[in-house]
Amino acid sequence: MRTEPAGAHDLRHHGDAEVRDDGARLTDLAVNVRADTPPAWLRERIAGSLAGLAAYPDGRAARAAVAARHGVAVERVLLTAGAAEAFVLLARALTVRHAVVVHPQFTEPEAALRDAGHRVERVLLREEDGFRLDPAAVPEDADLVVVGNPTNPTSVLHPAATIAELARPGRTLVVDEAFLDAVPGEREALAGRTDVPGLVVLRSLTKTWGLAGLRIGYVLAAPETIAALERAQPLWPVSTPALAAAQACMEPRALAEAAHAAHRVATDRAHLVAGLREFAPDGLRVVEPAEGPFVLVRLPRATAVRRHLRDLGWAVRRGDTFPGLDEEWLRLAVRDRPTVNRFLQALDQAVTLAKG
């Protein structure tokens, strides 16, 4: 594990860039949104909210629903226009002297901090350590630390106790749990914990429910932190349809569906990983154990493989825009077994073509 200053990585590159423009012809393994979402019942709830568009959004019911779902007071909840907005609010609202972002991970937190004028130090987790977190590697004087769990793009799920070791008096500990509801039983979740000083947990409804175009997420933190973030928000930041979606996704039926989907993703991921292991003679390595709805792989000539996959009708996420990774890395979203089988056949062709 090591630290490094800012590098030349494109922090604004995200998986959706792989499927823009001519991407409609591609099978998408680049974006980590669950397939076949949002479900019909959620689309109906969102559509039903359109009759109220003449009124300004009222987030009280949705905020209370989130609070009840996590067993915390409503003063500990802030609804946001996706988790990405929360990163911007944290960067703008908090007084930060020494920010540390643990990489490889989602790059938007660092981008938001830099845009707000903060100096950011990177702590890089290493492949040889399985991209596992060592709290001792984080500088003691850091007063803001950002870590993902499970981490995008490595799919590593850090123990909650290990992350909690990062907490210090006077330090804000930001844990991005955007993919935690895709983990069976939400193992290692810190959402709802009120005993960890300075803890800020971010959740997103985008991934599990297919709401990237609606923009809805939330923050769980101490009331004084929530109040500071809320002051930095514009008026009515979350639309009425997004609020309806948030409330619906907190209901028992939705939580049960999400739990079922998490188990299905785990089964489909195991099938994908087993297929990828067959490419070991070609130099392909999978980061294991993978716990998120995506896997990270390293293979020679990955850039050429990605290009050939695109020609064959498949979009995958390049890894070199993540600090700590290079052009040999690719991230693959988990899909159903038939899709995975077709992908593995395409990957076999792409690897052969890349060898030239």
C-alpha positions as CSV (number, residue, x, y, z in Angstrom):
1,M,0.0,0.0,0.0
2,R,1.4,3.4,-0.9
3,T,0.4,7.0,-1.3
4,E,0.8,9.2,-4.4
5,P,0.0,12.7,-5.5
6,A,-2.5,13.5,-8.3
7,G,-1.8,11.7,-11.6
8,A,-3.0,11.9,-15.1
9,H,-6.1,9.7,-14.7
10,D,-9.3,10.9,-16.2
11,L,-11.4,11.2,-13.1
12,R,-14.5,12.2,-15.1
13,H,-14.6,9.1,-17.2
14,H,-17.4,6.8,-16.2
15,G,-18.9,3.6,-17.6
16,D,-21.7,5.3,-19.5
17,A,-19.1,6.7,-21.9
18,E,-18.6,3.2,-23.3
19,V,-22.2,3.1,-24.5
20,R,-22.9,6.6,-25.7
21,D,-23.6,7.5,-29.3
22,D,-23.3,4.1,-31.1
23,G,-23.6,2.1,-27.9
24,A,-27.2,1.1,-28.5
25,R,-25.8,-1.8,-30.7
26,L,-23.7,-3.1,-27.8
27,T,-24.5,-5.5,-24.9
28,D,-23.6,-3.3,-21.9
29,L,-21.2,-4.8,-19.4
30,A,-19.6,-1.3,-18.8
31,V,-22.4,0.2,-16.6
32,N,-23.1,-1.3,-13.2
33,V,-26.9,-0.7,-13.2
34,R,-28.8,-3.9,-12.7
35,A,-30.4,-5.2,-15.9
36,D,-34.2,-5.2,-16.5
37,T,-34.8,-2.3,-14.1
38,P,-36.7,-0.3,-13.0
39,P,-39.3,-3.0,-12.5
40,A,-42.9,-2.3,-13.6
41,W,-44.3,-1.6,-10.2
42,L,-41.6,1.1,-9.6
43,R,-42.2,2.7,-13.0
44,E,-45.9,2.9,-12.1
45,R,-45.1,4.6,-8.8
46,I,-42.9,7.1,-10.5
47,A,-45.5,7.7,-13.2
48,G,-48.2,8.2,-10.6
49,S,-46.2,11.0,-9.1
50,L,-46.4,13.1,-12.3
51,A,-49.8,14.4,-11.4
52,G,-48.2,16.3,-8.6
53,L,-45.6,18.1,-10.6
54,A,-47.3,21.5,-10.3
55,A,-46.4,21.5,-6.6
56,Y,-42.9,22.0,-5.2
57,P,-41.3,18.7,-4.1
58,D,-41.9,17.7,-0.5
59,G,-39.3,15.3,0.7
60,R,-40.6,14.7,4.2
61,A,-42.3,11.3,3.6
62,A,-39.3,9.9,1.6
63,R,-36.8,11.2,4.2
64,A,-38.9,9.5,7.0
65,A,-39.0,6.3,5.0
66,V,-35.2,6.2,4.6
67,A,-34.8,6.9,8.3
68,A,-37.1,4.1,9.2
69,R,-35.4,1.7,6.8
70,H,-32.1,2.3,8.6
71,G,-33.4,2.8,12.1
72,V,-32.2,6.3,12.5
73,A,-33.7,9.7,13.3
74,V,-34.8,11.8,10.3
75,E,-32.3,14.4,11.3
76,R,-29.6,11.9,10.2
77,V,-30.9,11.6,6.6
78,L,-30.3,13.8,3.6
79,L,-31.9,13.0,0.2
80,T,-29.7,13.9,-2.7
81,A,-29.8,14.0,-6.5
82,G,-27.8,10.8,-6.7
83,A,-24.7,9.9,-4.6
84,A,-22.7,12.1,-6.9
85,E,-24.4,15.2,-5.6
86,A,-23.5,14.1,-2.1
87,F,-19.8,14.1,-2.9
88,V,-20.0,17.7,-4.2
89,L,-21.9,18.7,-1.1
90,L,-19.2,17.2,1.2
91,A,-16.5,18.9,-0.8
92,R,-18.2,22.3,-0.6
93,A,-19.7,22.2,2.9
94,L,-17.0,20.8,5.1
95,T,-13.8,22.4,6.2
96,V,-11.1,20.1,5.1
97,R,-7.3,20.5,5.7
98,H,-6.1,17.1,4.6
99,A,-8.3,14.9,2.4
100,V,-7.4,11.3,1.6
101,V,-9.1,9.1,-0.9
102,V,-8.5,5.4,-0.9
103,H,-8.0,4.1,-4.4
104,P,-8.7,2.3,-6.7
105,Q,-12.3,3.5,-6.3
106,F,-15.1,5.6,-7.8
107,T,-13.3,8.7,-9.0
108,E,-16.1,11.3,-8.4
109,P,-15.2,11.9,-4.7
110,E,-11.7,13.0,-5.6
111,A,-12.9,15.1,-8.6
112,A,-15.4,16.9,-6.4
113,L,-12.8,17.6,-3.8
114,R,-10.3,19.0,-6.3
115,D,-13.0,21.1,-8.0
116,A,-13.7,22.6,-4.6
117,G,-10.0,23.6,-4.2
118,H,-8.9,20.9,-1.8
119,R,-5.6,19.1,-1.9
120,V,-6.2,15.4,-2.1
121,E,-3.7,12.6,-1.2
122,R,-4.2,9.2,-2.6
123,V,-3.7,5.9,-0.7
124,L,-3.4,3.2,-3.3
125,L,-4.4,-0.4,-2.4
126,R,-2.2,-3.0,-4.1
127,E,-3.0,-5.9,-6.3
128,E,-0.6,-8.1,-4.3
129,D,-2.6,-7.4,-1.2
130,G,-5.9,-8.2,-2.9
131,F,-6.7,-4.5,-2.8
132,R,-7.4,-4.9,0.9
133,L,-7.6,-1.9,3.2
134,D,-4.9,-1.4,5.9
135,P,-6.1,1.4,8.2
136,A,-2.5,2.1,9.2
137,A,-1.7,3.2,5.7
138,V,-4.0,6.2,6.0
139,P,-2.1,9.3,7.3
140,E,-3.0,10.0,10.9
141,D,-3.5,13.7,10.3
142,A,-6.1,13.2,7.5
143,D,-9.3,14.9,8.5
144,L,-11.4,13.5,5.6
145,V,-11.1,10.0,4.4
146,V,-13.1,8.5,1.6
147,V,-13.4,4.7,0.9
148,G,-15.9,2.6,-1.0
149,N,-17.5,-0.6,0.2
150,P,-17.8,-2.8,-1.7
151,T,-15.3,-0.9,-3.7
152,N,-15.8,0.1,-7.3
153,P,-14.0,-1.2,-9.4
154,T,-12.2,-3.9,-7.4
155,S,-15.4,-5.5,-6.0
156,V,-13.6,-6.0,-2.7
157,L,-15.9,-5.9,0.4
158,H,-13.9,-4.6,3.4
159,P,-14.9,-5.7,6.9
160,A,-17.0,-3.0,8.6
161,A,-14.7,-3.3,11.7
162,T,-11.7,-2.5,9.5
163,I,-13.3,0.6,8.0
164,A,-14.4,1.7,11.5
165,E,-10.8,1.7,12.6
166,L,-10.3,4.7,10.3
167,A,-12.6,6.8,12.6
168,R,-10.9,9.5,14.7
169,P,-12.0,12.5,16.7
170,G,-12.1,15.4,14.3
171,R,-12.1,13.2,11.2
172,T,-14.9,12.8,8.7
173,L,-15.0,9.2,7.4
174,V,-17.0,8.9,4.2
175,V,-18.0,5.4,3.2
176,D,-19.6,5.0,-0.3
177,E,-22.0,2.1,0.0
178,A,-23.6,2.6,-3.4
179,F,-23.4,-1.2,-4.1
180,L,-23.9,-2.5,-0.6
181,D,-27.5,-3.5,-1.2
182,A,-26.2,-5.8,-4.0
183,V,-24.4,-7.8,-1.3
184,P,-26.5,-10.6,0.2
185,G,-27.6,-9.7,3.7
186,E,-25.8,-6.3,3.3
187,R,-22.8,-7.8,5.1
188,E,-20.3,-5.3,6.5
189,A,-22.8,-2.4,6.2
190,L,-22.1,0.7,8.3
191,A,-25.4,2.4,7.3
192,G,-27.4,3.0,10.4
193,R,-24.5,3.0,12.7
194,T,-24.4,5.9,15.1
195,D,-21.5,4.7,17.3
196,V,-18.7,5.5,14.8
197,P,-17.5,9.1,15.2
198,G,-17.5,11.3,12.1
199,L,-19.2,8.6,10.0
200,V,-20.9,9.6,6.7
201,V,-22.5,6.8,4.7
202,L,-23.6,7.4,1.1
203,R,-26.2,5.2,-0.6
204,S,-27.6,5.2,-4.1
205,L,-30.8,3.8,-5.6
206,T,-29.4,4.1,-9.1
207,K,-27.6,0.7,-9.3
208,T,-30.1,-1.8,-7.9
209,W,-33.2,-0.1,-9.2
210,G,-32.1,1.3,-12.6
211,L,-32.7,4.9,-11.8
212,A,-29.5,6.6,-13.2
213,G,-31.7,8.9,-15.2
214,L,-33.8,10.0,-12.3
215,R,-30.9,10.8,-9.8
216,I,-31.7,9.7,-6.3
217,G,-29.5,8.8,-3.4
218,Y,-29.1,9.7,0.3
219,V,-26.6,10.5,3.0
220,L,-26.6,9.1,6.6
221,A,-24.6,11.1,9.1
222,A,-24.7,13.0,12.4
223,P,-27.4,15.7,12.5
224,E,-24.8,18.5,12.5
225,T,-23.2,17.1,9.3
226,I,-26.6,16.7,7.6
227,A,-27.4,20.3,8.5
228,A,-24.2,21.5,7.0
229,L,-24.7,19.6,3.8
230,E,-28.3,20.7,3.5
231,R,-27.3,24.3,3.7
232,A,-25.0,23.7,0.7
233,Q,-27.9,22.3,-1.4
234,P,-30.0,24.4,-3.7
235,L,-33.7,24.6,-2.9
236,W,-35.8,21.5,-3.9
237,P,-32.8,19.5,-5.1
238,V,-34.7,16.2,-5.5
239,S,-37.6,16.0,-7.9
240,T,-41.1,14.8,-7.0
241,P,-40.7,11.6,-9.1
242,A,-37.3,10.9,-7.5
243,L,-38.9,11.3,-4.0
244,A,-41.7,8.9,-5.0
245,A,-39.1,6.4,-6.1
246,A,-37.1,6.8,-2.9
247,Q,-40.2,6.2,-0.7
248,A,-41.2,3.2,-2.8
249,C,-37.7,1.6,-2.6
250,M,-37.8,1.7,1.2
251,E,-41.0,-0.4,1.5
252,P,-40.8,-4.0,2.6
253,R,-41.8,-5.4,-0.8
254,A,-38.9,-3.5,-2.4
255,L,-36.4,-4.5,0.2
256,A,-37.4,-8.1,-0.2
257,E,-37.0,-7.8,-4.0
258,A,-33.6,-6.2,-3.6
259,A,-32.5,-9.0,-1.2
260,H,-33.6,-11.6,-3.8
261,A,-31.7,-9.7,-6.5
262,A,-28.5,-9.7,-4.4
263,H,-28.6,-13.5,-4.2
264,R,-29.2,-13.8,-7.9
265,V,-26.3,-11.5,-8.6
266,A,-24.1,-13.5,-6.4
267,T,-25.0,-16.7,-8.3
268,D,-24.5,-15.0,-11.7
269,R,-21.2,-13.5,-10.6
270,A,-19.9,-17.0,-9.5
271,H,-20.7,-18.2,-13.0
272,L,-18.9,-15.3,-14.6
273,V,-15.8,-15.7,-12.4
274,A,-15.7,-19.5,-13.1
275,G,-15.8,-18.8,-16.8
276,L,-13.1,-16.1,-16.6
277,R,-10.8,-18.5,-14.7
278,E,-10.7,-20.6,-17.9
279,F,-8.6,-17.8,-19.5
280,A,-5.8,-18.1,-16.9
281,P,-3.5,-19.6,-19.6
282,D,-4.0,-16.4,-21.5
283,G,-2.7,-14.4,-18.5
284,L,-6.2,-13.3,-17.3
285,R,-6.5,-12.8,-13.5
286,V,-9.7,-12.0,-11.6
287,V,-9.6,-10.0,-8.4
288,E,-11.2,-12.4,-5.8
289,P,-13.2,-12.7,-3.8
290,A,-15.5,-10.4,-5.7
291,E,-18.6,-9.3,-3.7
292,G,-20.2,-6.5,-5.9
293,P,-22.3,-6.7,-9.1
294,F,-19.1,-6.4,-11.1
295,V,-15.6,-8.0,-11.3
296,L,-12.2,-6.6,-12.0
297,V,-9.8,-8.5,-14.3
298,R,-6.3,-8.0,-15.5
299,L,-5.1,-9.4,-18.8
300,P,-2.4,-8.7,-21.3
301,R,-3.3,-6.5,-24.3
302,A,-6.5,-5.4,-22.5
303,T,-6.9,-2.3,-24.7
304,A,-6.9,-4.4,-27.8
305,V,-9.2,-6.9,-26.2
306,R,-11.7,-4.2,-25.3
307,R,-11.6,-2.8,-28.9
308,H,-12.2,-6.3,-30.3
309,L,-15.0,-6.9,-27.9
310,R,-16.6,-3.7,-29.0
311,D,-16.4,-4.8,-32.7
312,L,-18.1,-8.1,-31.6
313,G,-20.9,-6.1,-29.9
314,W,-19.8,-5.9,-26.3
315,A,-19.0,-2.8,-24.1
316,V,-16.7,-3.3,-21.1
317,R,-15.3,-0.7,-18.7
318,R,-11.6,0.3,-19.2
319,G,-9.7,0.3,-15.9
320,D,-6.9,2.8,-16.6
321,T,-8.9,5.8,-15.5
322,F,-8.9,4.6,-11.9
323,P,-5.9,5.7,-9.9
324,G,-3.9,2.6,-9.0
325,L,-4.7,0.7,-12.2
326,D,-3.3,0.8,-15.7
327,E,-4.3,-0.1,-19.2
328,E,-4.2,-3.9,-18.4
329,W,-7.4,-3.7,-16.3
330,L,-11.1,-4.1,-17.3
331,R,-14.2,-4.0,-15.2
332,L,-17.1,-6.3,-16.1
333,A,-20.7,-5.9,-14.9
334,V,-22.4,-9.1,-13.8
335,R,-25.3,-10.2,-16.1
336,D,-27.5,-13.3,-16.3
337,R,-26.1,-16.7,-17.2
338,P,-27.1,-16.7,-20.9
339,T,-25.6,-13.2,-21.4
340,V,-22.4,-14.3,-19.6
341,N,-22.1,-17.4,-21.7
342,R,-22.3,-15.3,-24.9
343,F,-19.8,-12.8,-23.5
344,L,-17.3,-15.6,-22.7
345,Q,-17.5,-16.8,-26.3
346,A,-16.9,-13.2,-27.5
347,L,-14.0,-12.8,-25.0
348,D,-12.4,-16.0,-26.4
349,Q,-12.5,-14.5,-29.9
350,A,-11.3,-11.1,-28.7
351,V,-8.3,-12.6,-26.9
352,T,-7.3,-14.6,-29.9
353,L,-7.6,-11.5,-32.2
354,A,-5.6,-9.4,-29.7
355,K,-2.7,-11.9,-29.9
356,G,-2.7,-11.1,-33.6
